[in-house]
Amino acid sequence: MRIIPVIILATLAACAPVDNDPLAPGSDPVVADGVIIDPAALTGEYRLAGVDGRDINLSHGISASISEQEIEVLSQCIRFKWSYALADGVLATERTPSMSCRRALLPEEEAISRAFDDAVQVRRTPANGIEFSGEGHTVTLFSQ
């Protein structure tokens, strides 16, 4: 009869919730309160989903490739490139030359360019996107 209380306790212990979520807030050492503080957390290929709070709805996609030192955006034949530094959650971007075609920029491309030029912070969104922001501008990216 002593085995029954042991079985009951073991069953109750097995029902206790376990937090195995690797993306739980505070569990990622390169993200503090949603603010990304390490360039390694940005490295990857992304699609640009929104700029200044509006969705990007073009007939073509706009992509971004981010390394630990550089951001490159491609929209058809238009290319933008920035070098960047990220230290203690503060972002600094600087436009660098890149080969591009000579067509007029679409309003969305102009807004993206302005948002990256002015960005001073980058954070992970609740939807697991990445948002660059500063000077009242934002650009939102999602992994491809």
N, C-alpha and C positions, 0 to 999 in steps of 0.2 A: 503493500500500500504506500510505501514511502516513495515509490517511483512516480506516482501520479502527480504530486506537487512539482517534482523536477521536470516532468514533461510539460506541465502547464507553464512553468516559468520559462522554459526553453522556447515554447511556442510564442509566448508573449514577447520575448526578446527578439525573436525572428520577425515579428510584425513591426518593430520600431522603425521609423523612417530613417533612411541613410541618405546623406547628401553626396551623391557621386557626380554632380553636375560640374564638369571642368570649367564652364564659363560662368559659374556663380560669381556674383559681385565680390570683389576682394580676393578671389582665388588666383587671379592672373597677376604676376609680379610686374608686368609691363603696362598694366592698366590700373589707374587709381581713380576710383569714383567715376568710371566711364572715360576719363581723360587718358589718352594714350601717351605714354612717357618714353617709349623706346622705339626707335625707327624699325627695329626688327619685326615689330608687331604690324607694321604697315606693308611689308614686302609682299607683293603679289600682283595678280591681274584682276582688274575690276571693270564693271560697267558703271557709267555715270547715270544715276537714276533721277536726280533732282538738283535744281539750282535755285537758290533764294526762295526756298519753300514751295516751289512749283515743280511738278513732274516734267521730265524731258520727253516729249512726244514727237520725235522726228521719224522720217521714213527710213533712217539708218541709225545704227547704234553708235554711241560714243564710248570709247574705252580708255582706261588709264592703266599704265604699267608703273609700279612704284618699287624702287629699290631702297636701300638704306640711305642713299644720298640724292636720289633723283626721282622726279615725277614727270611722266610723259603722257600726254593726252592726244588721242587720235580721233578725229571726226572726218571721215572720208579722207580727203587729201590734206586737210588742215592738221598741223601738228603744233602743240605747245609743249614747252619743256621748262622745268624749274629745277634748280638745285635747292636743297633744303637742309636745315638743321633742326633737330628736335632735342631740347634739353630741359629737363625738369618740367615737362608739360607745355613748354613754350615753343611754338613753331615759328621759324623764319624762312621765307621762300624768296628766291631770286630768279627772275626769268633768265633763261640761257638761250642762245640761238639754236634754231632747229630748221631743217629743210621743210618747206611747206609750199603748197600751191598758191596761186595768186588770185583766188576768188574772194569775193566779199564774205565777211564773217556773218553767220546767222546770229540772230539775237541771243539764242541759247549759248552759242560759242563765245560771244562777247561776255555774257554773264559768267560762264565757267572761267574764262580767263581772268576776269576781275576778282572772282571769289578766291582763286588760288593766289593771285597777286597779293590780296589783302589778308589771307589766312594767318592767324596767330595761334590757333589751337586746333587740335584734332581729337575726336572722341568716338567711342563706339556708341551706336544708337541702340535703343531697346530692341529694334528689329534686327540687330547684329550687322548693321551697316557701319560705314565709316563716314563721319561728317567733319569736313574742314570748315572753320568759321573764323570770321574777323571782319571788323569795319562794317557790320550789318549784312554781310554776305555769307552764304553757305553753299556748299556743294556736297552732295551725298552720293556715296559709292557703295556698291555691293559686289562681293566676290563673284567671279565668273566660274 
